[in-house]
């Protein structure tokens, strides 16, 4: 695994830590969705640029899950307001 593969997985882990820190009833959903989306796309870019199949697959799965979570939070933001 090269540096970009490690960066992709670490971005996904950072995304998980941010989810645990920024949750709750007083959370700014727009900020959380923006951060999840940006970090997930950055992680996907790192995964594709790593060009090693284990890094691409693991980075795409982990960061794709973060991107799906950001999409679900974006959809629920309209229902909450």
FENTA-V904826 format. One record per residue. RES is the residue in three letters. SS is DSSP state (A for helix, B for strand, O for the rest). Layout:
BEGIN
RES:SS + RES:SS
END
This chain:
BEGIN
UNK:O + UNK:O + UNK:A + UNK:A + UNK:A + UNK:A + UNK:A + UNK:A + UNK:A + UNK:A + UNK:A + UNK:A + UNK:A + UNK:A + UNK:A + UNK:A + UNK:A + UNK:A + UNK:A + UNK:A + UNK:A + UNK:O + UNK:O + UNK:O + UNK:O + UNK:O + UNK:O + UNK:O + UNK:A + UNK:A + UNK:A + UNK:A + UNK:A + UNK:A + UNK:A + UNK:A + UNK:A + UNK:A + UNK:A + UNK:A + UNK:A + UNK:A + UNK:A + UNK:A + UNK:A + UNK:A + UNK:A + UNK:A + UNK:A + UNK:A + UNK:O + UNK:O + UNK:A + UNK:A + UNK:A + UNK:A + UNK:A + UNK:A + UNK:A + UNK:A + UNK:A + UNK:A + UNK:A + UNK:A + UNK:A + UNK:A + UNK:A + UNK:A + UNK:A + UNK:A + UNK:A + UNK:A + UNK:A + UNK:A + UNK:A + UNK:A + UNK:A + UNK:A + UNK:A + UNK:A + UNK:O
END
